[in-house]
Amino acid sequence: MQVSRIQFLFTFVVALTIALFLHNPVGAVQLNPTVLVDIRSINPRIALDIRYATTNNFVKQKLYPEARCILRAAAAQQLSQVQTALEAQGLGLKVYDCYRPLAIQRALWAIKPDDRFVANPAYGSRHNRGMAVDLTLVDRAGNELPMPTGFDDFSDRASRSYKNLPANVLKNRQTLEDAMVKAGFIPLSTEWWHFDAKGWQNYAIRDIPFSAIPSTALNNSTAK
């Protein structure tokens, strides 16, 4: 009887270990949702076109020292889910902007001190919290799909309520919005490319430079 009981316990422990392994396989890092991570460490299949790391932006100046998309881990993992879901449709994401250190927000405000276009650094933006992303759709070959406007176009056409657009453009805008909303993002009404992760207001404004944020997903420190 004692032997049978030991065998039962051994079998139970083995089964539990296997179940835990399948649920959390080796190599799957459980990140603190508040930590800032590089999206490439979460999903390298997401394309990047970080405009503020170039002069191809509305202020025509390079503001970022390097082209990286950095987000809070919670938002980054949600974005990875969007990419995976879109791939089943032969589509993918291309990102224009993610986390923006407060120092760069101040520099942007100095160039364009107009809160119709730029968030006042005195209050900070959702990008400064690492909880906002600007992006578009691409096809399998990486070509951008037609959208209402280019990135950072501040005309009425950029609004989600603007309807005087070709059918394929309306469809593309809706496809992007549906995929992002399904993963938990909130669309900004005035900019078709901008989405906020839920709970963004609970995250502190950060001024950590890009160089201080690792390119791997192994940092599990708390950074609210």
Residue, then its C-alpha position, 0 to 999 in steps of 0.5 A: m500500500q505504501v509503495s502504491r502511494i509513493q508511485f501515485l505521488f511520483t506520477f502526480v509530480v511528473a504530470l504536474t511538471i510536464a504541465l508547467f513546462l508546456h504552459n511555460p516552456v524553457g526560454a519563455v521569459q515572464l516579464n514585468p509588464t511595466v519594464l521597457v523592452d525593445i519590440r525586436s526582442i519580443n517579435p522581430r517580424i514587426a517592421l520598423d520605420i522610426r521616423y524621428a530617427t530620420t529627417n522624414n518627419f513633419v519637423k524635418q529633423k532627426l531627434y532619435p539617436e537610433a531607430r528602435c521601437i521601445l514599449r512597456a512589456a505589456a504593450a509590446q506583448q499585445l503588439s506581438q499578438v496583433q502581428t501574429a493575427l495579421e500574418a494569418q491574413g497575409l499582412g503585418l505591422k510597420v511601426y513609425d513611433c513608440y516610446r519617446p523619452l521626455a527630453i526628446q519631447r521637450a526638444l520636439w516642443a521647442i521646435k513645434p510648441d503647438d499642442r494641436f500637433v505635439a503634447n506639451p512636455a509639462y504634462g507629457s504624452r502617452h509616448n513618454r509613458g511607453m504605452a503608445v504606438d504609431l503604425t500602419l499595415v504592410d503586405r507580405a512583401g513589406n509594402e505599405l497598404p494605402m491609408p487615408t494619409g501619410f504619418d503625422d498628417f494633421s489634416d481632416r483626412a487623418s481622422r477616423s471619422y473621415k469617410n470621403l476615401p476610396a473603399n480599399v483605404l477605408k477597408n485598410r484603416q478598419t482592418l488595422e483598427d479592428a486588429m489593434v482593438k481586439a488585442g486591447f489597444i485604444p484608437l486615437s480619434t484624430e490620427w488613424w495611425h495612433f493607438d494607446a495601450k489600455g491603462w496608459q494613464n497608470y504608467a509614469i512618464r519616463d526620461i530613460p535614454f534609448s541607450a540605457i534600455p537593453s535590446t534583449a528581453l531579460n530585464n525584469s526590473t520594476a519601472k513604473 
